[in-house]
Amino acid sequence: MRSLHIRKAPRDGEVAGADIIYGAHPVEAVLANPKRTVSRLWATKNALDRLKERISELPVEPEVVHPRSLDSRLGADAVHQGLLVEAAPLPQPKLDEIAREGIVVLLDQVTDPHNVGAILRSCAAFAVSAVVTTARHSAETSGVLFKAASGATELVPFVKVTNLARAMEELKSYGFHIAGLEGSAARSIESAKLKRPLALAMGAEGKGLRHLTRQTCDELVRLDLPGPIKSLNVSNACALALYAVSRPDEPQTKADRL
């Protein structure tokens, strides 16, 4: 097997930089995405055999390497499962190109790549139109984020903007109703009956929504939690909020109207 010599993954925001993606599900999703331009694929023999069972035609000739080569490149803690690709970043839509019939998730300085990856995965499950975050003070699109997203980055546009408040105002001009998730809000997300197109704004754990973000929202809503703990990890809160706004309206019973 060949030894593996690849450059360190570049920081996000560099136009010429490549996405470094590892793990079975993320790599399979990249290879199956016709919008991706894959430059290199490294795989252990066993991982390549499994990959070929799932994808008959690979877009690039794989380079078979020893597992230790991937460990050396990514670090001992990376669960690469014998697969690593280098690919050009996906082109992302402008705000005026985002589908307006669905839901958009706005992330206000959520910096943990594990959380953002999990949020993208939930967004893919609930058919979210896009995730919008800031170019600065946000999670880098790193291998950790791609792994946590488990392929969802190939399904949900991940749009970075310079100023979140201005982006929110632009979305409003396209008809989006913007609701901010806030634990102290007067109304629950279920009782608010939020209209579409809808954008849900979520802040980082601890800090929550910043003052200007909160002011720019059309309204604030909370998650009603019956237990003694009233705050959740932002990725869990996102999944619950998406479930709440995605449920069909249920007809009121006589007891509900009393």
C-alpha positions in Angstrom: 0.0 0.0 0.0 1.1 3.5 -0.7 2.0 6.0 2.0 -0.3 9.0 2.2 1.1 12.5 1.9 -1.5 15.2 1.7 -1.5 18.9 2.7 -3.2 20.1 5.8 -6.8 21.1 5.2 -7.0 24.8 4.4 -9.1 27.1 6.5 -12.6 27.8 5.3 -13.2 30.9 3.3 -10.2 30.3 0.9 -11.6 30.2 -2.6 -9.1 27.7 -3.7 -9.4 25.5 -0.6 -10.7 22.0 -0.7 -13.1 20.3 1.7 -11.5 17.4 3.5 -14.2 14.9 4.3 -13.9 11.5 6.1 -16.2 8.7 7.3 -18.4 6.3 5.5 -21.7 8.2 5.3 -20.1 11.6 4.5 -17.8 10.2 1.8 -20.5 8.2 0.2 -22.8 11.2 0.1 -20.0 13.3 -1.5 -19.3 10.7 -4.1 -23.0 10.3 -5.0 -23.5 14.1 -5.3 -23.2 15.2 -9.0 -22.7 18.8 -7.8 -19.4 17.8 -6.2 -16.0 17.9 -7.9 -13.9 15.3 -6.2 -10.2 15.6 -6.7 -8.8 12.7 -4.7 -10.1 9.7 -2.8 -8.1 7.7 -0.3 -9.4 4.4 1.0 -8.2 1.3 2.9 -8.7 -1.9 1.0 -11.6 -3.1 3.2 -13.3 0.3 3.1 -13.0 0.4 -0.7 -14.5 -3.0 -1.1 -17.5 -1.9 0.9 -17.7 1.4 -1.0 -17.8 -0.3 -4.3 -20.8 -2.4 -3.2 -22.7 0.8 -2.7 -21.4 3.0 -5.5 -20.7 1.2 -8.8 -19.0 4.0 -10.6 -16.6 6.2 -8.6 -16.0 9.7 -9.9 -12.2 9.5 -9.3 -9.6 6.7 -9.2 -9.2 5.7 -5.5 -5.8 5.5 -3.9 -5.5 2.5 -1.6 -3.7 3.4 1.6 -2.9 1.8 5.0 -5.2 2.8 7.9 -2.2 4.3 9.7 -1.8 6.8 6.9 -5.3 8.1 7.5 -4.7 8.2 11.3 -1.6 10.2 10.7 -3.4 12.7 8.5 -6.5 13.2 10.5 -5.5 12.3 14.1 -6.2 9.3 16.2 -9.6 10.6 17.4 -11.0 11.0 13.9 -13.4 8.1 13.1 -12.6 7.9 9.4 -13.7 4.3 8.8 -11.0 4.0 6.1 -12.3 6.7 3.8 -11.2 10.2 3.0 -11.9 12.5 0.1 -10.7 15.9 -1.1 -13.4 17.9 -3.0 -14.1 21.4 -4.1 -16.5 23.3 -1.9 -20.1 23.2 -3.0 -21.5 26.3 -4.6 -24.1 27.8 -2.3 -27.2 29.9 -3.2 -27.6 33.6 -2.6 -30.4 34.5 -0.2 -32.7 35.4 -3.1 -32.2 31.9 -4.6 -33.4 30.0 -1.5 -36.6 28.2 -1.9 -39.4 30.2 -0.2 -42.0 27.5 0.4 -40.2 25.9 3.2 -38.1 26.6 6.4 -34.8 28.3 6.7 -32.7 27.9 9.9 -30.6 30.9 11.0 -27.6 30.3 13.3 -26.4 33.2 15.4 -22.7 32.5 16.2 -23.1 28.8 16.8 -19.4 27.8 16.7 -19.3 24.1 17.7 -18.9 22.0 14.5 -20.5 19.0 16.3 -23.6 21.0 17.0 -23.7 22.6 13.5 -23.3 19.1 11.9 -26.1 17.7 14.0 -28.3 20.7 13.1 -27.6 20.1 9.4 -28.6 16.5 9.8 -31.9 17.5 11.5 -32.5 20.0 8.7 -32.1 17.3 6.1 -34.6 15.1 7.9 -37.2 18.0 8.0 -36.5 19.1 4.4 -35.2 22.6 5.4 -34.5 24.9 2.5 -31.2 26.2 3.8 -29.1 26.9 6.9 -27.7 30.5 7.1 -24.9 31.5 9.4 -22.2 34.2 9.6 -18.9 34.0 7.8 -17.2 34.9 11.1 -17.8 33.6 14.6 -19.3 30.4 13.2 -18.3 26.8 12.8 -15.8 26.1 10.0 -16.8 23.5 7.4 -14.2 21.1 8.7 -14.0 17.3 8.7 -15.5 17.3 12.1 -18.6 19.1 10.9 -18.9 16.9 7.8 -18.7 13.8 10.0 -21.3 15.0 12.4 -23.6 16.0 9.5 -23.4 12.4 8.2 -23.9 13.4 4.6 -26.4 16.2 5.2 -24.1 18.9 3.9 -24.7 17.4 0.4 -28.5 17.9 0.9 -29.0 21.2 2.7 -27.4 24.5 1.4 -25.1 26.0 4.0 -25.0 29.7 3.3 -22.6 32.1 5.0 -23.3 35.8 5.1 -21.4 38.8 6.3 -24.1 40.3 8.6 -26.9 38.1 10.0 -29.3 41.0 10.8 -29.0 42.4 7.3 -29.6 38.9 5.9 -32.7 38.6 8.1 -34.0 41.9 6.7 -33.4 40.6 3.2 -35.3 37.4 3.9 -38.2 39.5 5.3 -38.3 41.3 1.9 -38.9 38.0 0.2 -41.8 37.3 2.5 -40.1 35.2 5.2 -41.5 35.4 8.8 -38.7 35.2 11.3 -39.1 33.6 14.7 -36.3 33.6 17.2 -36.0 30.7 19.7 -35.8 32.2 23.2 -36.4 30.4 26.5 -38.0 33.4 28.1 -40.4 34.1 25.2 -44.1 34.7 26.1 -45.5 32.3 23.5 -44.7 28.6 22.9 -43.7 27.6 19.4 -46.8 25.4 19.1 -49.2 28.2 20.1 -47.6 30.8 17.8 -48.9 29.0 14.6 -45.9 30.3 12.6 -46.7 31.0 9.0 -44.6 30.0 5.9 -42.2 30.9 4.5 -40.5 30.7 7.9 -37.0 31.4 9.2 -36.1 30.1 12.7 -33.2 31.9 14.4 -31.2 30.1 17.0 -28.4 31.3 19.2 -25.4 29.6 20.8 -25.7 27.8 24.1 -25.3 30.2 27.0 -25.4 33.4 25.0 -28.5 32.7 23.1 -29.6 35.2 20.4 -27.6 38.4 20.3 -29.5 41.7 21.0 -29.7 42.9 17.4 -30.7 39.4 16.1 -33.5 39.3 18.7 -34.7 42.8 17.7 -34.7 41.8 14.0 -37.0 38.8 14.6 -40.7 39.3 13.9 -41.4 37.4 17.1 -39.8 35.2 19.8 -41.0 31.8 20.7 -40.0 29.2 23.3 -40.0 25.4 23.5 -42.3 24.1 26.3 -40.3 21.5 28.3 -42.2 19.6 31.0 -39.1 18.5 32.9 -37.0 20.4 35.5 -34.3 21.2 32.9 -35.5 24.0 30.7 -32.6 24.4 28.4 -31.3 22.1 25.7 -28.2 21.7 23.5 -28.8 23.9 20.4 -28.8 21.0 18.1 -31.5 19.2 20.1 -33.5 22.4 20.4 -33.3 22.8 16.6 -34.7 19.3 16.1 -37.6 19.8 18.5 -38.4 23.2 17.0 -38.4 21.8 13.4 -40.7 19.0 14.6 -43.0 21.5 16.2 -43.4 23.7 13.1 -43.6 20.7 10.7 -46.5 19.0 12.4 -49.8 19.5 10.5 -52.4 21.6 12.2 -54.7 19.4 14.3 -58.4 20.2 14.4 -59.4 21.4 17.9 -61.5 19.1 20.0 -64.4 20.3 22.1 -62.2 20.0 25.2 -59.6 22.2 23.5 -62.1 25.0 22.9 -63.4 25.0 26.4 
